[in-house]
Amino acid sequence: MKIVVIGGTGLIGSKVVAILRQTGHEVVAASLRSGVNVITGEGVKEAMAGADVVIDLANSPSFEDKAVLEFFQTAGRNIFAAEATTGIRHHVALSIVGAGRTPENGYFRAKVAQEKLIEASGIPYTIVRATQFMEFLGAIAGSATQGNIVRMSPGPFQPIAAEDVAAIVADVALQAPRNGMIDIAGPDRAPFDEIVARYLKAIGDPRTVVGDPDALYFGGRVEEHSLVPIGEARLGRIGLDAWLSRARTQA
């Protein structure tokens, strides 16, 4: 099977490409490096020629509200136009658990807009909604730091390892389209502030984490179900303790 991975050189994309190639599939790692530009449309149709599945892992270079919305809308239109002419049978996209429940977050709003484009495209699809990646814990702590204090919401948090995200996305791509969404998350759920504190302790970071119900997560409040799955979800295999052990050795 020929599979095109848009964003195939990124954090998740590079892992998805490796998994699919190991199982014997023909995989195109489409990115700016390979001459595929989803914003201008350059090289998109050519990359999809003869393909069965497209996995869209493209991400905006800017997280500014207007820029990220324009990115996903423009990229989506170009991708779907190419898919329609090349006969793609399954479009797989990675989105975010709770994207529709945190409207104050501009990036989340843009992902919801992307999802709506997918649903309206007419291309058979599966949307994989993931919780926040464990690999982003450092950046999350940095965004909430004032001096030596990190203010984090005590709301529920259930991060997932990038390795697990890639494995599930690759598996979904080989299945029939669901024409719907699946939620995926890590196996461990705990208060947001507690998880960030455990991460900082694991890497020897002296900052102090303070639980603050009013703390915002990139502009949005973290309520009981803001960032965690509601109902059934597919769980990754890598627990937080195991991932933190790796992070400790790499710090």
HELIX and SHEET records of a PDB file:
HELIX    1   1 LEU A   11  GLN A   22  1                                  12    
HELIX    2   2 LEU A   32  SER A   34  5                                   3    
HELIX    3   3 VAL A   44  MET A   48  1                                   5    
HELIX    4   4 ASP A   65  THR A   86  1                                  22    
HELIX    5   5 ALA A   99  ARG A  101  5                                   3    
HELIX    6   6 GLY A  106  ALA A  120  1                                  15    
HELIX    7   7 MET A  134  PHE A  136  5                                   3    
HELIX    8   8 LEU A  137  SER A  143  1                                   7    
HELIX    9   9 ALA A  162  ALA A  173  1                                  12    
HELIX   10  10 PHE A  192  ALA A  202  1                                  11    
HELIX   11  11 LEU A  240  GLN A  250  1                                  11    
SHEET    1   A 7 GLU A  26  ALA A  30  0                                        
SHEET    2   A 7 LYS A   2  ILE A   6  1                                        
SHEET    3   A 7 VAL A  53  ASP A  56  1                                        
SHEET    4   A 7 HIS A  90  ILE A  96  1                                        
SHEET    5   A 7 TYR A 125  ALA A 130  1                                        
SHEET    6   A 7 GLY A 180  ALA A 185  1                                        
SHEET    7   A 7 ARG A 234  LEU A 235  1                                        
SHEET    1   B 3 THR A 145  GLN A 146  0                                        
SHEET    2   B 3 ILE A 149  MET A 152 -1                                        
SHEET    3   B 3 THR A 208  GLY A 211  1                                        
SHEET    1   C 2 PRO A 156  PHE A 157  0                                        
SHEET    2   C 2 ALA A 190  PRO A 191 -1                                        
SHEET    1   D 2 LEU A 216  TYR A 217  0                                        
SHEET    2   D 2 GLY A 220  ARG A 221 -1                                        
END                                                                             
